[in-house]
Amino acid sequence: EVAEYTVLKTVSFDDKSQLKLFGYSTPLPGEKRLMIPIEVKMKITVDLSFVTRDDIYVNDSTINLTLPAPKFEITSTKIDHEKSQESVSWFRSNFTEQEREKFMKQGIEEVKNGISYLEINNIAKSNTENVLQPILLNIGFKKHLNVTFKNSEIKIPDFKD
């Protein structure tokens, strides 16, 4: 693991449903609103077990290390139930658990879509160099470490139910 993120996201929903009668649409009376604070924890890992001799190049001043692409995954999600808010007028039905779950998943998707994968790649590179450089110094290497990734395309994490 080379980095861990925690993203706080507030998902809000304001139901503006329409009632259709005789071909005409009219807004349903009353309000139906939901606000759910979500905490999404993610981590970035680099698997060193796939490094081969061909991935390491040493010259006079630098060690060039080519690593597998960093993996990015969502490790947990948590709803702050105490801060969740729901407002439903007496004209409307309450939110179901399925609706709440749907909005929570939409929020997680928004978090995933808002992540800069270039930034993740840069963080993984920097943190991997920061972890490995002292190890290399301790075993006698006095050279600069340069890390690159074989495949710079990071897979978008899937949310597991």
C-alpha positions, 0 to 999 in steps of 0.5 A, a space after each residue: 500500500 503506497 497511499 490511502 484516501 478518505 473522501 467525504 461526499 454528501 449526496 442530496 436528492 430533491 424529488 420533483 416528481 410529476 403526476 400525470 392526469 389526462 395527459 397533463 403533468 403537474 408537480 406532486 404537492 409537498 417536498 421529499 428530500 434526502 441528504 446522506 453524508 458518505 465516507 469513502 476510503 480508498 487505497 493505492 497499492 503497487 505489487 512488487 511481486 511481479 518485478 523481474 530482472 528486466 524491470 531493473 536498470 542500473 547506470 552510473 547515477 540512477 536506478 530505473 525501476 519499472 513497476 506494474 501499474 498501481 492498483 486502486 480500490 475502494 476499501 470501505 464506505 460508511 454512512 453517517 446516519 446521525 447527520 443524514 437528513 430526510 424531509 418528507 411532507 405528509 402528501 408524499 411517501 417516505 424513502 425506502 431502503 432501496 432508494 437510500 441504497 441507490 442514492 448512496 451508490 450514486 454518491 460513490 460513483 460520483 466520488 470514483 468519477 471525480 478522481 484524477 487518475 493522473 494524480 493517483 499515478 503521480 502519488 503512487 510514483 512519489 510514495 513508492 520512490 520514498 519507500 524504496 529509496 531508504 531501503 536501497 541506501 541501507 543495502 549500499 546503493 548510493 544512486 537516485 531511484 526513478 520509478 515508472 509504471 509498465 501500464 499507466 492506465 489505472 483500473 477504475 475500482 468497482 463498488 462491491 455490494 
